[in-house]
Amino acid sequence: MKICLGVSGGIAAYKACEVARLLQETRPGQESNLVVQVVMTRAAQQFVRPLTFAALTNQKVITDLFREGAAEPNVESAIEHIAVAQSIDALVVAPATADVLAKFANGLADDFLSTLYLATTAPSVVAPAMNVNMWQHEATRRNIETLRARGVRIVEPGEGYLACGMTGPGRLAEPEAIVAAVWQVVERNRDLAGETVLLTAGPTREPIDPVRYLGNRSSGRMGYALAEAALHRGARVILVSGPVSLPAPAGAELIKVETAAQMRSAVLERLPEAAIVIKAAAVADFRPATAASQKIKRSGPVTLALEPTADILAEAAARKRADCVMIGFAAETENTLENARKKLAAKQLDAIVVNDVSQPGIGFDSDRNAVTIISHDSVEEIAEASKREVAERVLSFAINLRRRSHGRAAVSSAGERR
Ligand code: CTP
């Protein structure tokens, strides 16, 4: 296993030495063949010498995209970031300065560390450290939110006396907390390896005539965030999506549909492959009983006769593989938990993720959400967070359910053998 430790220029760079050391301590229950590759920005080298990290990690420290002192840019060095990017299991940056956060958030790539961040698909952990005002500045807050929404794990700075003489938040988190976060993302990064996750996202459109349809306000962001998070965790992802204006998540098998009937066919066809199904789509409950073949003219009142669509989730739950975990979403505007529990039972789901869509600023058409996940024997509340964070928590919940049902299956088959 290889972890890349990025060190950027702040007084807290000295604490990165302890992070490098702690990373190399054997994790409980894990083999110890760990390589820590340190990458230092130019500014970091003003605070700590590369030799310190080289001695601590027994590895040559990477000090810049184009090695200093070289008359000509070194070709080997210029492509080294790609090799490092492909070989690492996680990137952790401690300390991360305001400048590094801004570069990462905006995709700038003007030194080895920022180029590496763009070039790697490994999970990233960022531990910021800076002056209180810099940390609280709107620009930094936005950069942090952007990174969080992208799935970067932020290890929040602590409060206390800072080297600049001020007191408040901005002090680098403790090395133990940073290293713990690294192991968490590494484990997460593998917990869906080899599993197929079937997801639905977005609204459906039920045609009224050739130009009009019945739709809803779903943007598809929750389902797409789930797809991205599942891909990051090593899953094979089948994403059945209604019409949305989001880019296809790289690596997912995207099946585009329009109507509830098309979504139903796609889901039922791919269902046997899935170990986890999460239905985040806002499926139309009704469709026009007949779609007019020509555009309906504006001549007096029109009455639309509607008929119910098939409940895809309930049908899929009844037909799924025994070992498959089936999770639905419930959009509610009142009696949120009570209605969700009814849906959990009626649709025979393993869990349901409920959100109160009447709350302003979250849910429909927003990047943020606040939900409660309900299973038959547990409840997990997720306070307002980015949809990416919510997606990670929903996936962890699904994985736990799957592990528990595997455990039960193993116990009962042992019982049968006896
Ligand atoms: N769902 C589905 N097929 C439908 C309607 C809903 O698969 N025809 C799924 C949604 O994808 C979601 C869950 O069922 O995962 C709950 O959707 P929701 O609209 O909250 O519930 P409904 O069953 O439609 O009930 P109601 O609208 O009456 O609250």
Residues whose N, C-alpha, C, O or C-beta is under 5 A from the ligand:
A	BS01	CTP	K279 A280 A281 A282 V283 A284 D285 T309 A310 D311 I312 L313 G328 F329 A330 A331
